[in-house]
């Protein structure tokens, strides 16, 4: 792709944002559109992604928007009930029916009444059940891989975007991420949880891990936190920045 064509495409993309053209989000709180905006500024074309805890190929998905735009990636979803839907709706993606953990092996997956709350954490599952609205429908054994195994096996280089939603396991997964070897440009991590009394709470340790590893917190939708590789953000070309935006960090 020639330089002029690339610049024209990026200016057009950012102009569409500026004039408020209609854009459809498939994520819970518009996270996909925020990430799309950031990756446009970073001049990323077809987005590669790793979606951990993908849940559904389209509904409440942080990556389906990019799939529709021609992006491709790996979706990790251990719930066997979701596998058929992924194969039908996203046939060009790789969907892995495994879990992500700090070490390889096997773990029990707690399938909840509401599938978005499926978890490998017994503590989380029992807490949801204690609230009264959720029940543990069944428990099944699932193969566990580390996030670095997935990156090694399915990506030639780090994906542009990593989305993480692994109820109760986010800290262990992110702590095990090899930031020296793999540098995704953008992370979207669920940072909202619930205390034993049922009240909401933000997990401050998650954005702290990202900051300590060279990422800046770009946005927070209360449910999810979006972080950008600080080096990539600093080297972005000024001509890609929207008019009036600050480029200082």
Order of alpha helices (4+ residues) and beta strands (2+ residues): alpha-alpha-beta-alpha-beta-alpha-beta-beta-beta-alpha-beta-alpha-beta-alpha-beta-beta-beta-alpha-beta-beta-alpha
